[in-house]
Amino acid sequence: MHPAPPDGLKPRKTPRQARAEATLDAIFEATIQVLLAVGERRLTTTRVAERAGVSVGTMYQYFPHKQALLYAVLQWHLAHISAAVEVACQGCRGRPAAEMADGLVNAFLDAKTERLDVTKALYLIAEDLDTTTLLAEATSRNVAATTAMLATAADADFENLLAVASTMFSVIAGSTRIVFERGASLFALQELRRELSLMCRSYLLASRRARQGD
């Protein structure tokens, strides 16, 4: 379930049929294209409607204004990231803690860099929106997946599992945001991936309680 947007950013309606969901996906993709082409200040719902191939009336059936549209696109993007994290965490269950750390870092950064220009643009528009609830929901979803994964570590137990998962994911997300805010060159992202893996591996090693017999 998506978190309720702040007042003023709520969509007029939500899609209930496959055709409506396809229309919404087209609107989101068009929003990103227009955002990258002309920037946030020159983006208008009319331009997005033209790029998406829908009428302005259709746009207004969903979004009362530009800010509501941008909020929904950011929500869409964060849901994609969370889904990637959940798949990776599920796939890493039962592995050693070090492999879990690498899997989580790689999944998060792969999702963030899948479309590098899009992620950079969305970080910028997020500064102008009330994203408190949205980011809290995304973080909760990612930490829940991380917690469930770490609970199955083949070589470690953790006394405060939720605290470990929350701290590790906060380090990953926070460090990534800083790098993107500084421009996110390919070199910087390669360094980030390497250093985050080392940091998370070391943190899990320091935080774990060895299983009996280890």
C-alpha positions as CSV (number, residue, x, y, z in Angstrom):
1,M,0.0,0.0,0.0
2,H,1.3,3.4,-0.9
3,P,1.5,6.1,1.7
4,A,-1.1,8.9,1.5
5,P,0.4,12.0,-0.1
6,P,0.3,15.3,1.8
7,D,-2.8,17.4,1.2
8,G,-2.6,19.1,-2.2
9,L,-0.5,16.3,-3.7
10,K,-3.1,13.6,-3.8
11,P,-4.1,12.2,-7.2
12,R,-7.7,12.7,-8.2
13,K,-8.1,9.0,-8.7
14,T,-6.1,5.8,-8.9
15,P,-6.1,3.3,-11.8
16,R,-8.2,0.2,-11.3
17,Q,-7.8,-1.5,-14.7
18,A,-4.8,-2.6,-16.8
19,R,-5.6,0.0,-19.4
20,A,-5.6,2.8,-16.8
21,E,-2.4,1.6,-15.3
22,A,-0.8,1.6,-18.8
23,T,-1.9,5.2,-19.3
24,L,-0.4,6.2,-15.9
25,D,2.9,4.5,-16.8
26,A,2.9,6.4,-20.1
27,I,2.3,9.7,-18.2
28,F,5.1,8.9,-15.7
29,E,7.6,8.1,-18.5
30,A,6.6,11.2,-20.4
31,T,7.1,13.3,-17.2
32,I,10.6,12.0,-16.9
33,Q,11.4,12.7,-20.6
34,V,10.1,16.2,-20.3
35,L,11.9,16.8,-17.1
36,L,15.2,15.7,-18.6
37,A,14.5,17.7,-21.8
38,V,13.5,21.1,-20.3
39,G,13.9,20.9,-16.6
40,E,11.5,21.1,-13.7
41,R,10.7,24.8,-14.1
42,R,9.6,24.5,-17.7
43,L,7.8,21.2,-17.2
44,T,4.0,21.6,-17.5
45,T,1.2,19.1,-17.5
46,T,0.3,20.2,-21.0
47,R,3.8,19.3,-22.3
48,V,3.6,16.0,-20.4
49,A,0.2,15.2,-21.9
50,E,1.5,15.9,-25.4
51,R,4.5,13.6,-24.9
52,A,2.4,10.9,-23.4
53,G,-0.1,11.0,-26.2
54,V,-3.1,11.7,-23.8
55,S,-5.4,14.6,-23.5
56,V,-4.9,17.3,-20.9
57,G,-8.3,16.3,-19.6
58,T,-7.0,12.8,-19.0
59,M,-4.0,14.3,-17.1
60,Y,-6.4,16.2,-14.8
61,Q,-8.4,13.1,-14.1
62,Y,-5.3,11.9,-12.2
63,F,-3.3,15.0,-11.1
64,P,-4.7,18.4,-10.1
65,H,-1.4,20.2,-10.9
66,K,2.3,19.7,-11.6
67,Q,3.5,19.2,-8.1
68,A,1.0,16.3,-7.6
69,L,2.4,14.7,-10.8
70,L,6.0,15.1,-9.7
71,Y,5.2,13.6,-6.3
72,A,3.5,10.6,-8.0
73,V,6.6,10.1,-10.3
74,L,8.9,10.1,-7.3
75,Q,6.7,7.6,-5.5
76,W,6.7,5.4,-8.6
77,H,10.6,5.6,-8.7
78,L,11.0,4.7,-5.1
79,A,8.6,1.8,-5.4
80,H,10.9,0.5,-8.2
81,I,14.0,0.8,-6.0
82,S,12.2,-1.0,-3.1
83,A,11.1,-3.8,-5.4
84,A,14.7,-4.4,-6.5
85,V,15.9,-4.4,-2.9
86,E,13.2,-6.9,-1.9
87,V,14.1,-9.3,-4.8
88,A,17.8,-9.1,-3.9
89,C,17.2,-9.7,-0.2
90,Q,15.0,-12.7,-1.0
91,G,17.7,-14.1,-3.2
92,C,20.4,-13.7,-0.6
93,R,18.6,-15.4,2.3
94,G,20.6,-18.2,3.9
95,R,24.0,-16.9,2.6
96,P,26.9,-15.6,4.7
97,A,26.6,-12.1,6.0
98,A,29.3,-10.7,3.8
99,E,27.5,-11.9,0.7
100,M,24.3,-10.3,2.0
101,A,26.1,-7.0,2.3
102,D,27.4,-7.2,-1.2
103,G,24.0,-8.2,-2.5
104,L,22.2,-5.3,-0.9
105,V,24.7,-2.7,-1.9
106,N,24.7,-3.9,-5.5
107,A,20.9,-4.2,-5.8
108,F,20.4,-0.7,-4.5
109,L,23.1,0.9,-6.7
110,D,22.1,-1.1,-9.7
111,A,18.5,0.2,-9.4
112,K,19.7,3.8,-8.8
113,T,22.1,3.7,-11.8
114,E,19.8,1.8,-14.2
115,R,18.8,5.3,-15.5
116,L,21.4,7.6,-14.1
117,D,19.9,10.8,-15.5
118,V,16.4,10.0,-14.1
119,T,17.8,9.4,-10.6
120,K,19.7,12.7,-10.7
121,A,16.6,14.6,-11.9
122,L,14.4,13.0,-9.2
123,Y,16.8,13.9,-6.4
124,L,16.5,17.5,-7.6
125,I,12.7,17.7,-7.7
126,A,12.5,15.9,-4.3
127,E,14.0,19.0,-2.7
128,D,10.9,21.0,-3.6
129,L,8.3,18.5,-2.4
130,D,7.0,17.3,1.0
131,T,8.5,13.8,0.8
132,T,8.6,13.0,4.5
133,T,5.9,10.4,4.5
134,L,6.9,9.0,1.1
135,L,10.6,8.5,2.1
136,A,9.6,7.0,5.5
137,E,7.4,4.4,3.7
138,A,10.2,3.5,1.3
139,T,12.7,3.2,4.0
140,S,10.4,1.0,6.1
141,R,9.9,-1.3,3.2
142,N,13.7,-1.6,2.5
143,V,14.6,-2.1,6.1
144,A,12.0,-4.8,6.5
145,A,13.5,-6.7,3.5
146,T,17.0,-6.2,4.9
147,T,15.9,-7.4,8.4
148,A,14.3,-10.5,7.0
149,M,17.4,-11.3,5.0
150,L,19.8,-10.8,7.9
151,A,17.7,-13.1,10.1
152,T,18.7,-16.0,7.9
153,A,22.5,-15.3,7.8
154,A,24.4,-18.6,7.6
155,D,27.3,-17.5,9.8
156,A,25.9,-14.9,12.2
157,D,23.2,-13.9,14.7
158,F,22.5,-10.3,15.5
159,E,21.4,-9.2,19.0
160,N,19.5,-6.2,17.7
161,L,18.6,-7.2,14.2
162,L,16.3,-4.3,13.4
163,A,18.9,-1.7,14.5
164,V,21.6,-3.4,12.4
165,A,19.4,-3.5,9.4
166,S,18.3,0.1,9.8
167,T,21.8,1.4,10.3
168,M,23.2,-0.5,7.3
169,F,20.5,0.6,5.0
170,S,20.7,4.2,6.2
171,V,24.4,4.2,5.4
172,I,23.8,2.9,1.9
173,A,21.0,5.3,1.1
174,G,22.5,8.3,2.7
175,S,25.9,7.9,1.1
176,T,24.3,7.3,-2.3
177,R,22.3,10.5,-2.0
178,I,25.4,12.5,-1.2
179,V,27.2,11.2,-4.2
180,F,24.2,12.0,-6.5
181,E,23.9,15.5,-5.1
182,R,27.6,16.0,-6.0
183,G,27.0,14.9,-9.6
184,A,27.5,11.1,-9.5
185,S,30.3,10.7,-12.0
186,L,31.0,7.1,-13.1
187,F,34.2,7.1,-11.1
188,A,32.5,8.3,-8.0
189,L,29.8,5.6,-8.3
190,Q,32.5,2.9,-8.7
191,E,34.2,4.1,-5.6
192,L,30.9,4.3,-3.8
193,R,30.1,0.7,-4.6
194,R,33.5,-0.6,-3.5
195,E,33.6,1.4,-0.3
196,L,30.0,0.7,0.7
197,S,30.5,-3.1,0.3
198,L,33.6,-2.9,2.4
199,M,31.9,-0.8,5.1
200,C,28.8,-3.0,5.2
201,R,30.8,-6.2,5.4
202,S,32.9,-4.8,8.2
203,Y,29.8,-3.5,10.1
204,L,28.1,-6.9,9.9
205,L,31.2,-8.7,11.0
206,A,31.6,-6.3,14.0
207,S,27.9,-6.5,14.9
208,R,27.3,-10.2,14.7
209,R,27.3,-12.8,17.4
210,A,29.0,-15.9,16.1
211,R,26.8,-19.0,16.0
212,Q,27.7,-21.8,18.5
213,G,30.4,-24.0,17.1
214,D,31.8,-21.3,14.8
